[in-house]
């Protein structure tokens, strides 16, 4: 699972149109999010830092929801964009989430366990559980 890191609004126009998951490392305006959706019509996830998530307008949240795009809050800890423009969620982590759920752990316990082992955000863990594993 790959998450494309976007550091500034200037990078939106350079994105691959097939991007499905994007992390915005800047405070996006409504126009930035609309540009992102125009540039990447197959987009399914937009992740933004928790501090920026609080300032998102209700209209943009509703618009993203209507477009089938999940708005997640979270960070990409320890990632250096100068080395790779994508943040990878290890397949082992996805498998561990699946294993915990199949063993009967609830979503909150699974989230806490995975967060202690990795630096994935709570929303991303829940998204993986919901989409990859169909809880």
VEXVO-45513 format. One record per atom (N, C-alpha, C): residue number from 1; z, x, y; residue in one letter. Coordinates in Angstrom, 3 decimals. Example, Ala and Ser with C-alpha at 12.3 -4.5 7.8 and 13.67 -1.06 7.14 Angstrom:
<sites>
@num:1	w:7.800	u:13.190	v:-5.690	residu:A .
@num:1	w:7.800	u:12.300	v:-4.500	residu:A .
@num:1	w:7.800	u:13.200	v:-3.300	residu:A .
@num:2	w:7.080	u:12.850	v:-2.250	residu:S .
@num:2	w:7.140	u:13.670	v:-1.060	residu:S .
@num:2	w:7.870	u:12.900	v:0.030	residu:S .
</sites>
This chain:
<sites>
@num:1	w:0.000	u:0.857	v:-1.160	residu:X .
@num:1	w:0.000	u:0.000	v:0.000	residu:X .
@num:1	w:0.000	u:0.906	v:1.226	residu:X .
@num:2	w:-1.014	u:0.726	v:2.063	residu:X .
@num:2	w:-1.177	u:1.591	v:3.241	residu:X .
@num:2	w:-1.030	u:0.792	v:4.520	residu:X .
@num:3	w:-0.297	u:1.374	v:5.448	residu:X .
@num:3	w:-0.045	u:0.767	v:6.741	residu:X .
@num:3	w:-0.642	u:1.681	v:7.812	residu:X .
@num:4	w:-1.606	u:1.199	v:8.567	residu:X .
@num:4	w:-2.276	u:1.995	v:9.608	residu:X .
@num:4	w:-1.379	u:2.067	v:10.829	residu:X .
@num:5	w:-1.098	u:3.266	v:11.292	residu:X .
@num:5	w:-0.250	u:3.479	v:12.463	residu:X .
@num:5	w:-1.132	u:3.502	v:13.711	residu:X .
@num:6	w:-0.774	u:2.673	v:14.690	residu:X .
@num:6	w:-1.498	u:2.625	v:15.961	residu:X .
@num:6	w:-0.505	u:2.992	v:17.053	residu:X .
@num:7	w:-0.740	u:4.128	v:17.717	residu:X .
@num:7	w:0.205	u:4.653	v:18.696	residu:X .
@num:7	w:-0.004	u:4.138	v:20.110	residu:X .
@num:8	w:-1.217	u:3.692	v:20.421	residu:X .
@num:8	w:-1.485	u:3.194	v:21.771	residu:X .
@num:8	w:-2.568	u:2.126	v:21.738	residu:X .
@num:9	w:-2.626	u:1.350	v:22.799	residu:X .
@num:9	w:-3.619	u:0.262	v:22.869	residu:X .
@num:9	w:-5.046	u:0.804	v:22.863	residu:X .
@num:10	w:-5.218	u:2.052	v:23.278	residu:X .
@num:10	w:-6.555	u:2.650	v:23.289	residu:X .
@num:10	w:-7.112	u:2.826	v:21.878	residu:X .
@num:11	w:-6.248	u:2.934	v:20.901	residu:X .
@num:11	w:-6.687	u:3.128	v:19.513	residu:X .
@num:11	w:-7.197	u:1.843	v:18.856	residu:X .
@num:12	w:-6.879	u:0.701	v:19.411	residu:X .
@num:12	w:-7.282	u:-0.572	v:18.795	residu:X .
@num:12	w:-8.792	u:-0.651	v:18.634	residu:X .
@num:13	w:-9.523	u:-0.222	v:19.631	residu:X .
@num:13	w:-10.990	u:-0.304	v:19.572	residu:X .
@num:13	w:-11.594	u:0.645	v:18.544	residu:X .
@num:14	w:-10.812	u:1.620	v:18.071	residu:X .
@num:14	w:-11.307	u:2.595	v:17.094	residu:X .
@num:14	w:-10.928	u:2.253	v:15.657	residu:X .
@num:15	w:-10.188	u:1.162	v:15.462	residu:X .
@num:15	w:-9.729	u:0.807	v:14.125	residu:X .
@num:15	w:-10.878	u:0.362	v:13.232	residu:X .
@num:16	w:-10.716	u:0.599	v:11.949	residu:X .
@num:16	w:-11.649	u:0.100	v:10.953	residu:X .
@num:16	w:-11.502	u:-1.421	v:10.902	residu:X .
@num:17	w:-12.591	u:-2.133	v:10.884	residu:X .
@num:17	w:-12.553	u:-3.599	v:10.889	residu:X .
@num:17	w:-11.915	u:-4.169	v:9.630	residu:X .
@num:18	w:-11.794	u:-3.377	v:8.567	residu:X .
@num:18	w:-11.221	u:-3.859	v:7.314	residu:X .
@num:18	w:-9.723	u:-3.618	v:7.173	residu:X .
@num:19	w:-9.072	u:-3.144	v:8.226	residu:X .
@num:19	w:-7.624	u:-2.905	v:8.153	residu:X .
@num:19	w:-6.904	u:-4.215	v:7.846	residu:X .
@num:20	w:-5.937	u:-4.131	v:6.947	residu:X .
@num:20	w:-5.170	u:-5.320	v:6.574	residu:X .
@num:20	w:-3.720	u:-5.247	v:7.050	residu:X .
@num:21	w:-3.200	u:-4.024	v:7.184	residu:X .
@num:21	w:-1.816	u:-3.837	v:7.600	residu:X .
@num:21	w:-1.763	u:-2.792	v:8.712	residu:X .
@num:22	w:-1.103	u:-3.147	v:9.814	residu:X .
@num:22	w:-1.044	u:-2.267	v:10.977	residu:X .
@num:22	w:0.385	u:-2.205	v:11.494	residu:X .
@num:23	w:0.824	u:-1.002	v:11.858	residu:X .
@num:23	w:2.093	u:-0.820	v:12.549	residu:X .
@num:23	w:1.774	u:-0.420	v:13.983	residu:X .
@num:24	w:2.255	u:-1.204	v:14.941	residu:X .
@num:24	w:2.041	u:-0.886	v:16.353	residu:X .
@num:24	w:3.254	u:-0.127	v:16.873	residu:X .
@num:25	w:3.062	u:1.122	v:17.222	residu:X .
@num:25	w:4.154	u:1.976	v:17.691	residu:X .
@num:25	w:4.318	u:1.894	v:19.207	residu:X .
@num:26	w:3.729	u:0.902	v:19.828	residu:X .
@num:26	w:3.863	u:0.688	v:21.267	residu:X .
@num:26	w:4.171	u:-0.793	v:21.486	residu:X .
@num:27	w:4.615	u:-1.130	v:22.685	residu:X .
@num:27	w:4.934	u:-2.529	v:22.994	residu:X .
@num:27	w:3.625	u:-3.270	v:23.286	residu:X .
@num:28	w:3.184	u:-4.121	v:22.347	residu:X .
@num:28	w:1.896	u:-4.791	v:22.533	residu:X .
@num:28	w:2.007	u:-6.001	v:23.460	residu:X .
@num:29	w:0.997	u:-6.171	v:24.273	residu:X .
@num:29	w:0.908	u:-7.384	v:25.090	residu:X .
@num:29	w:0.170	u:-8.435	v:24.274	residu:X .
@num:30	w:0.131	u:-9.651	v:24.791	residu:X .
@num:30	w:-0.627	u:-10.712	v:24.124	residu:X .
@num:30	w:-2.093	u:-10.328	v:23.996	residu:X .
@num:31	w:-2.636	u:-9.706	v:25.022	residu:X .
@num:31	w:-4.042	u:-9.288	v:25.018	residu:X .
@num:31	w:-4.272	u:-8.226	v:23.940	residu:X .
@num:32	w:-3.319	u:-7.299	v:23.787	residu:X .
@num:32	w:-3.441	u:-6.265	v:22.748	residu:X .
@num:32	w:-3.524	u:-6.898	v:21.365	residu:X .
@num:33	w:-2.687	u:-7.882	v:21.102	residu:X .
@num:33	w:-2.695	u:-8.534	v:19.792	residu:X .
@num:33	w:-3.974	u:-9.328	v:19.570	residu:X .
@num:34	w:-4.476	u:-9.960	v:20.605	residu:X .
@num:34	w:-5.748	u:-10.682	v:20.471	residu:X .
@num:34	w:-6.893	u:-9.700	v:20.223	residu:X .
@num:35	w:-6.880	u:-8.572	v:20.904	residu:X .
@num:35	w:-7.891	u:-7.535	v:20.677	residu:X .
@num:35	w:-7.810	u:-7.009	v:19.253	residu:X .
@num:36	w:-6.605	u:-6.829	v:18.777	residu:X .
@num:36	w:-6.395	u:-6.352	v:17.412	residu:X .
@num:36	w:-6.977	u:-7.338	v:16.396	residu:X .
@num:37	w:-6.730	u:-8.615	v:16.606	residu:X .
@num:37	w:-7.263	u:-9.625	v:15.692	residu:X .
@num:37	w:-8.783	u:-9.709	v:15.754	residu:X .
@num:38	w:-9.335	u:-9.520	v:16.932	residu:X .
@num:38	w:-10.800	u:-9.512	v:17.059	residu:X .
@num:38	w:-11.402	u:-8.306	v:16.347	residu:X .
@num:39	w:-10.752	u:-7.167	v:16.484	residu:X .
@num:39	w:-11.254	u:-5.935	v:15.885	residu:X .
@num:39	w:-11.084	u:-5.922	v:14.365	residu:X .
@num:40	w:-9.996	u:-6.519	v:13.886	residu:X .
@num:40	w:-9.665	u:-6.497	v:12.448	residu:X .
@num:40	w:-9.492	u:-7.933	v:11.937	residu:X .
@num:41	w:-10.575	u:-8.617	v:11.643	residu:X .
@num:41	w:-10.478	u:-10.027	v:11.239	residu:X .
@num:41	w:-9.791	u:-10.246	v:9.894	residu:X .
@num:42	w:-9.670	u:-9.218	v:9.078	residu:X .
@num:42	w:-9.025	u:-9.349	v:7.765	residu:X .
@num:42	w:-7.541	u:-8.991	v:7.812	residu:X .
@num:43	w:-7.002	u:-8.802	v:9.002	residu:X .
@num:43	w:-5.618	u:-8.387	v:9.193	residu:X .
@num:43	w:-4.651	u:-9.405	v:8.578	residu:X .
@num:44	w:-3.649	u:-8.916	v:7.852	residu:X .
@num:44	w:-2.644	u:-9.778	v:7.221	residu:X .
@num:44	w:-1.232	u:-9.471	v:7.688	residu:X .
@num:45	w:-0.990	u:-8.240	v:8.167	residu:X .
@num:45	w:0.362	u:-7.844	v:8.577	residu:X .
@num:45	w:0.296	u:-7.017	v:9.854	residu:X .
@num:46	w:1.166	u:-7.366	v:10.807	residu:X .
@num:46	w:1.392	u:-6.543	v:11.984	residu:X .
@num:46	w:2.885	u:-6.239	v:12.000	residu:X .
@num:47	w:3.218	u:-4.955	v:11.952	residu:X .
@num:47	w:4.616	u:-4.538	v:12.007	residu:X .
@num:47	w:4.865	u:-3.886	v:13.356	residu:X .
@num:48	w:5.974	u:-4.268	v:13.977	residu:X .
@num:48	w:6.353	u:-3.670	v:15.255	residu:X .
@num:48	w:7.840	u:-3.303	v:15.204	residu:X .
@num:49	w:8.258	u:-2.313	v:15.993	residu:X .
@num:49	w:9.667	u:-1.931	v:16.016	residu:X .
@num:49	w:10.556	u:-3.106	v:16.429	residu:X .
@num:50	w:11.779	u:-3.148	v:15.904	residu:X .
@num:50	w:12.685	u:-4.270	v:16.201	residu:X .
@num:50	w:12.908	u:-4.518	v:17.692	residu:X .
@num:51	w:12.980	u:-3.460	v:18.485	residu:X .
@num:51	w:13.211	u:-3.647	v:19.924	residu:X .
@num:51	w:12.036	u:-4.361	v:20.592	residu:X .
@num:52	w:10.830	u:-4.137	v:20.105	residu:X .
@num:52	w:9.662	u:-4.804	v:20.662	residu:X .
@num:52	w:9.528	u:-6.224	v:20.113	residu:X .
@num:53	w:9.993	u:-6.420	v:18.902	residu:X .
@num:53	w:9.891	u:-7.729	v:18.242	residu:X .
@num:53	w:10.618	u:-8.795	v:19.059	residu:X .
@num:54	w:11.741	u:-8.421	v:19.643	residu:X .
@num:54	w:12.549	u:-9.360	v:20.428	residu:X .
@num:54	w:11.804	u:-9.888	v:21.643	residu:X .
@num:55	w:10.871	u:-9.108	v:22.170	residu:X .
@num:55	w:10.198	u:-9.486	v:23.413	residu:X .
@num:55	w:8.856	u:-10.195	v:23.187	residu:X .
@num:56	w:8.511	u:-10.451	v:21.932	residu:X .
@num:56	w:7.230	u:-11.114	v:21.636	residu:X .
@num:56	w:7.302	u:-12.578	v:22.063	residu:X .
@num:57	w:6.238	u:-13.053	v:22.675	residu:X .
@num:57	w:6.224	u:-14.442	v:23.130	residu:X .
@num:57	w:6.075	u:-15.388	v:21.943	residu:X .
@num:58	w:6.611	u:-16.581	v:22.104	residu:X .
@num:58	w:6.500	u:-17.596	v:21.071	residu:X .
@num:58	w:5.055	u:-17.995	v:20.818	residu:X .
@num:59	w:4.247	u:-17.979	v:21.865	residu:X .
@num:59	w:2.839	u:-18.354	v:21.725	residu:X .
@num:59	w:2.094	u:-17.375	v:20.823	residu:X .
@num:60	w:2.351	u:-16.079	v:20.983	residu:X .
@num:60	w:1.679	u:-15.076	v:20.150	residu:X .
@num:60	w:2.183	u:-15.161	v:18.718	residu:X .
@num:61	w:3.473	u:-15.385	v:18.545	residu:X .
@num:61	w:4.012	u:-15.551	v:17.188	residu:X .
@num:61	w:3.334	u:-16.724	v:16.478	residu:X .
@num:62	w:3.208	u:-17.834	v:17.186	residu:X .
@num:62	w:2.558	u:-19.012	v:16.618	residu:X .
@num:62	w:1.086	u:-18.747	v:16.336	residu:X .
@num:63	w:0.415	u:-18.068	v:17.246	residu:X .
@num:63	w:-0.997	u:-17.751	v:17.051	residu:X .
@num:63	w:-1.190	u:-16.875	v:15.816	residu:X .
@num:64	w:-0.364	u:-15.848	v:15.667	residu:X .
@num:64	w:-0.458	u:-14.971	v:14.494	residu:X .
@num:64	w:-0.211	u:-15.762	v:13.212	residu:X .
@num:65	w:0.774	u:-16.635	v:13.252	residu:X .
@num:65	w:1.071	u:-17.464	v:12.089	residu:X .
@num:65	w:-0.124	u:-18.354	v:11.741	residu:X .
@num:66	w:-0.745	u:-18.937	v:12.748	residu:X .
@num:66	w:-1.910	u:-19.797	v:12.514	residu:X .
@num:66	w:-3.087	u:-19.007	v:11.944	residu:X .
@num:67	w:-3.171	u:-17.728	v:12.262	residu:X .
@num:67	w:-4.240	u:-16.869	v:11.755	residu:X .
@num:67	w:-3.906	u:-16.290	v:10.381	residu:X .
@num:68	w:-2.717	u:-16.597	v:9.868	residu:X .
@num:68	w:-2.308	u:-16.089	v:8.567	residu:X .
@num:68	w:-1.826	u:-14.651	v:8.602	residu:X .
@num:69	w:-1.382	u:-14.203	v:9.769	residu:X .
@num:69	w:-0.902	u:-12.829	v:9.931	residu:X .
@num:69	w:0.626	u:-12.852	v:10.003	residu:X .
@num:70	w:1.263	u:-12.066	v:9.137	residu:X .
@num:70	w:2.717	u:-11.952	v:9.150	residu:X .
@num:70	w:3.132	u:-10.926	v:10.194	residu:X .
@num:71	w:4.084	u:-11.300	v:11.040	residu:X .
@num:71	w:4.635	u:-10.393	v:12.043	residu:X .
@num:71	w:5.971	u:-9.887	v:11.517	residu:X .
@num:72	w:6.021	u:-8.598	v:11.196	residu:X .
@num:72	w:7.212	u:-7.984	v:10.627	residu:X .
@num:72	w:7.845	u:-7.043	v:11.635	residu:X .
@num:73	w:9.164	u:-6.928	v:11.561	residu:X .
@num:73	w:9.815	u:-5.913	v:12.390	residu:X .
@num:73	w:10.226	u:-4.764	v:11.481	residu:X .
@num:74	w:10.030	u:-3.570	v:11.982	residu:X .
@num:74	w:10.383	u:-2.396	v:11.204	residu:X .
@num:74	w:9.805	u:-1.136	v:11.816	residu:X .
@num:75	w:10.279	u:-0.014	v:11.305	residu:X .
@num:75	w:9.827	u:1.294	v:11.774	residu:X .
@num:75	w:9.219	u:2.069	v:10.617	residu:X .
@num:76	w:8.510	u:3.114	v:10.938	residu:X .
@num:76	w:7.968	u:4.030	v:9.930	residu:X .
@num:76	w:8.668	u:5.366	v:10.131	residu:X .
@num:77	w:9.838	u:5.476	v:9.523	residu:X .
@num:77	w:10.700	u:6.639	v:9.699	residu:X .
@num:77	w:10.087	u:7.890	v:9.096	residu:X .
@num:78	w:10.144	u:8.968	v:9.839	residu:X .
@num:78	w:9.739	u:10.268	v:9.334	residu:X .
@num:78	w:8.249	u:10.457	v:9.186	residu:X .
@num:79	w:7.464	u:9.534	v:9.704	residu:X .
@num:79	w:6.016	u:9.659	v:9.567	residu:X .
@num:79	w:5.453	u:10.443	v:10.743	residu:X .
@num:80	w:4.560	u:11.382	v:10.454	residu:X .
@num:80	w:3.892	u:12.155	v:11.501	residu:X .
@num:80	w:2.429	u:11.769	v:11.530	residu:X .
@num:81	w:2.033	u:11.114	v:12.590	residu:X .
@num:81	w:0.665	u:10.626	v:12.705	residu:X .
@num:81	w:-0.338	u:11.760	v:12.846	residu:X .
@num:82	w:0.101	u:12.907	v:13.334	residu:X .
@num:82	w:-0.827	u:14.034	v:13.463	residu:X .
@num:82	w:-1.260	u:14.561	v:12.094	residu:X .
@num:83	w:-0.509	u:14.261	v:11.054	residu:X .
@num:83	w:-0.863	u:14.681	v:9.701	residu:X .
@num:83	w:-1.681	u:13.598	v:8.993	residu:X .
@num:84	w:-1.262	u:12.353	v:9.127	residu:X .
@num:84	w:-1.968	u:11.246	v:8.476	residu:X .
@num:84	w:-1.777	u:9.987	v:9.314	residu:X .
@num:85	w:-2.862	u:9.254	v:9.552	residu:X .
@num:85	w:-2.776	u:8.049	v:10.364	residu:X .
@num:85	w:-2.288	u:6.837	v:9.575	residu:X .
@num:86	w:-2.033	u:7.016	v:8.277	residu:X .
@num:86	w:-1.537	u:5.929	v:7.439	residu:X .
@num:86	w:-0.148	u:6.253	v:6.914	residu:X .
@num:87	w:0.687	u:5.236	v:6.846	residu:X .
@num:87	w:1.996	u:5.328	v:6.208	residu:X .
@num:87	w:1.842	u:4.682	v:4.836	residu:X .
@num:88	w:2.220	u:5.398	v:3.793	residu:X .
@num:88	w:2.060	u:4.905	v:2.420	residu:X .
@num:88	w:3.391	u:4.406	v:1.885	residu:X .
@num:89	w:3.362	u:3.204	v:1.327	residu:X .
@num:89	w:4.509	u:2.704	v:0.582	residu:X .
@num:89	w:4.258	u:3.105	v:-0.862	residu:X .
@num:90	w:5.139	u:3.927	v:-1.419	residu:X .
@num:90	w:4.959	u:4.441	v:-2.778	residu:X .
@num:90	w:4.849	u:3.317	v:-3.791	residu:X .
@num:91	w:3.988	u:3.514	v:-4.751	residu:X .
@num:91	w:3.830	u:2.535	v:-5.832	residu:X .
@num:91	w:5.128	u:2.411	v:-6.625	residu:X .
@num:92	w:5.888	u:3.506	v:-6.719	residu:X .
@num:92	w:7.174	u:3.464	v:-7.418	residu:X .
@num:92	w:8.135	u:2.499	v:-6.732	residu:X .
@num:93	w:8.096	u:2.466	v:-5.408	residu:X .
@num:93	w:8.961	u:1.556	v:-4.665	residu:X .
@num:93	w:8.578	u:0.113	v:-4.944	residu:X .
@num:94	w:7.275	u:-0.176	v:-4.947	residu:X .
@num:94	w:6.803	u:-1.534	v:-5.248	residu:X .
@num:94	w:7.220	u:-1.923	v:-6.664	residu:X .
@num:95	w:7.083	u:-0.992	v:-7.603	residu:X .
@num:95	w:7.482	u:-1.260	v:-8.984	residu:X .
@num:95	w:8.988	u:-1.481	v:-9.093	residu:X .
@num:96	w:9.766	u:-0.744	v:-8.324	residu:X .
@num:96	w:11.217	u:-0.924	v:-8.359	residu:X .
@num:96	w:11.608	u:-2.289	v:-7.803	residu:X .
@num:97	w:10.944	u:-2.724	v:-6.748	residu:X .
@num:97	w:11.199	u:-4.056	v:-6.203	residu:X .
@num:97	w:10.898	u:-5.104	v:-7.279	residu:X .
@num:98	w:9.758	u:-4.951	v:-7.929	residu:X .
@num:98	w:9.369	u:-5.883	v:-8.984	residu:X .
@num:98	w:10.390	u:-5.882	v:-10.127	residu:X .
@num:99	w:10.846	u:-4.704	v:-10.503	residu:X .
@num:99	w:11.817	u:-4.576	v:-11.588	residu:X .
@num:99	w:13.132	u:-5.262	v:-11.232	residu:X .
@num:100	w:13.629	u:-5.020	v:-10.032	residu:X .
@num:100	w:14.898	u:-5.633	v:-9.614	residu:X .
@num:100	w:14.799	u:-7.154	v:-9.604	residu:X .
@num:101	w:13.695	u:-7.672	v:-9.091	residu:X .
@num:101	w:13.507	u:-9.122	v:-9.034	residu:X .
@num:101	w:13.424	u:-9.695	v:-10.450	residu:X .
@num:102	w:12.672	u:-9.030	v:-11.333	residu:X .
@num:102	w:12.507	u:-9.531	v:-12.701	residu:X .
@num:102	w:13.814	u:-9.466	v:-13.492	residu:X .
@num:103	w:14.726	u:-8.576	v:-13.094	residu:X .
@num:103	w:16.031	u:-8.485	v:-13.755	residu:X .
@num:103	w:17.022	u:-9.508	v:-13.215	residu:X .
@num:104	w:16.581	u:-10.307	v:-12.254	residu:X .
@num:104	w:17.421	u:-11.386	v:-11.748	residu:X .
@num:104	w:18.148	u:-11.100	v:-10.453	residu:X .
@num:105	w:17.890	u:-9.958	v:-9.843	residu:X .
@num:105	w:18.535	u:-9.660	v:-8.554	residu:X .
@num:105	w:17.943	u:-10.582	v:-7.485	residu:X .
@num:106	w:18.809	u:-11.055	v:-6.588	residu:X .
@num:106	w:18.270	u:-11.896	v:-5.517	residu:X .
@num:106	w:17.605	u:-11.025	v:-4.457	residu:X .
@num:107	w:16.915	u:-11.650	v:-3.549	residu:X .
@num:107	w:16.122	u:-10.927	v:-2.557	residu:X .
@num:107	w:16.999	u:-10.062	v:-1.645	residu:X .
@num:108	w:18.159	u:-10.560	v:-1.270	residu:X .
@num:108	w:19.046	u:-9.800	v:-0.387	residu:X .
@num:108	w:19.568	u:-8.534	v:-1.079	residu:X .
@num:109	w:19.988	u:-8.665	v:-2.344	residu:X .
@num:109	w:20.471	u:-7.499	v:-3.082	residu:X .
@num:109	w:19.357	u:-6.476	v:-3.283	residu:X .
@num:110	w:18.169	u:-6.983	v:-3.604	residu:X .
@num:110	w:17.008	u:-6.108	v:-3.778	residu:X .
@num:110	w:16.713	u:-5.365	v:-2.487	residu:X .
@num:111	w:16.722	u:-6.087	v:-1.376	residu:X .
@num:111	w:16.461	u:-5.476	v:-0.076	residu:X .
@num:111	w:17.480	u:-4.384	v:0.229	residu:X .
@num:112	w:18.753	u:-4.656	v:0.006	residu:X .
@num:112	w:19.805	u:-3.659	v:0.278	residu:X .
@num:112	w:19.642	u:-2.422	v:-0.597	residu:X .
@num:113	w:19.330	u:-2.624	v:-1.873	residu:X .
@num:113	w:19.155	u:-1.502	v:-2.793	residu:X .
@num:113	w:17.986	u:-0.622	v:-2.371	residu:X .
@num:114	w:16.854	u:-1.245	v:-2.061	residu:X .
@num:114	w:15.657	u:-0.493	v:-1.680	residu:X .
@num:114	w:15.859	u:0.201	v:-0.335	residu:X .
@num:115	w:16.520	u:-0.463	v:0.602	residu:X .
@num:115	w:16.765	u:0.163	v:1.908	residu:X .
@num:115	w:17.649	u:1.393	v:1.782	residu:X .
@num:116	w:18.597	u:1.371	v:0.853	residu:X .
@num:116	w:19.463	u:2.535	v:0.656	residu:X .
@num:116	w:18.704	u:3.712	v:0.068	residu:X .
@num:117	w:17.660	u:3.447	v:-0.717	residu:X .
@num:117	w:16.886	u:4.509	v:-1.356	residu:X .
@num:117	w:15.713	u:4.984	v:-0.501	residu:X .
@num:118	w:15.135	u:4.072	v:0.243	residu:X .
@num:118	w:13.974	u:4.411	v:1.079	residu:X .
@num:118	w:14.301	u:4.034	v:2.516	residu:X .
@num:119	w:13.415	u:4.286	v:3.388	residu:X .
@num:119	w:13.644	u:3.913	v:4.781	residu:X .
@num:119	w:12.738	u:2.754	v:5.187	residu:X .
@num:120	w:12.331	u:1.955	v:4.212	residu:X .
@num:120	w:11.517	u:0.782	v:4.500	residu:X .
@num:120	w:12.356	u:-0.270	v:5.212	residu:X .
@num:121	w:11.730	u:-0.989	v:6.114	residu:X .
@num:121	w:12.414	u:-2.053	v:6.824	residu:X .
@num:121	w:12.628	u:-3.273	v:5.948	residu:X .
@num:122	w:13.620	u:-4.044	v:6.304	residu:X .
@num:122	w:13.969	u:-5.245	v:5.558	residu:X .
@num:122	w:12.789	u:-6.206	v:5.444	residu:X .
@num:123	w:12.108	u:-6.445	v:6.549	residu:X .
@num:123	w:10.968	u:-7.367	v:6.540	residu:X .
@num:123	w:9.850	u:-6.881	v:5.626	residu:X .
@num:124	w:9.599	u:-5.575	v:5.593	residu:X .
@num:124	w:8.538	u:-5.036	v:4.741	residu:X .
@num:124	w:8.899	u:-5.205	v:3.260	residu:X .
@num:125	w:10.147	u:-4.971	v:2.917	residu:X .
@num:125	w:10.583	u:-5.144	v:1.528	residu:X .
@num:125	w:10.414	u:-6.602	v:1.107	residu:X .
@num:126	w:10.821	u:-7.509	v:1.975	residu:X .
@num:126	w:10.682	u:-8.944	v:1.660	residu:X .
@num:126	w:9.210	u:-9.343	v:1.580	residu:X .
@num:127	w:8.375	u:-8.761	v:2.431	residu:X .
@num:127	w:6.942	u:-9.051	v:2.382	residu:X .
@num:127	w:6.356	u:-8.586	v:1.049	residu:X .
@num:128	w:6.706	u:-7.384	v:0.625	residu:X .
@num:128	w:6.213	u:-6.858	v:-0.647	residu:X .
@num:128	w:6.659	u:-7.769	v:-1.786	residu:X .
@num:129	w:7.917	u:-8.164	v:-1.767	residu:X .
@num:129	w:8.422	u:-9.039	v:-2.825	residu:X .
@num:129	w:7.683	u:-10.372	v:-2.836	residu:X .
@num:130	w:7.420	u:-10.903	v:-1.666	residu:X .
@num:130	w:6.760	u:-12.206	v:-1.559	residu:X .
@num:130	w:5.284	u:-12.148	v:-1.973	residu:X .
@num:131	w:4.581	u:-11.085	v:-1.590	residu:X .
@num:131	w:3.146	u:-11.055	v:-1.829	residu:X .
@num:131	w:2.734	u:-10.364	v:-3.123	residu:X .
@num:132	w:3.356	u:-9.274	v:-3.436	residu:X .
@num:132	w:2.973	u:-8.512	v:-4.621	residu:X .
@num:132	w:3.572	u:-9.074	v:-5.900	residu:X .
@num:133	w:4.740	u:-9.682	v:-5.762	residu:X .
@num:133	w:5.476	u:-10.082	v:-6.944	residu:X .
@num:133	w:5.556	u:-11.603	v:-7.063	residu:X .
@num:134	w:5.270	u:-12.299	v:-5.996	residu:X .
@num:134	w:5.298	u:-13.774	v:-5.999	residu:X .
@num:134	w:6.644	u:-14.305	v:-6.434	residu:X .
@num:135	w:7.669	u:-14.017	v:-5.636	residu:X .
@num:135	w:9.026	u:-14.483	v:-5.916	residu:X .
@num:135	w:9.077	u:-15.983	v:-5.753	residu:X .
</sites>
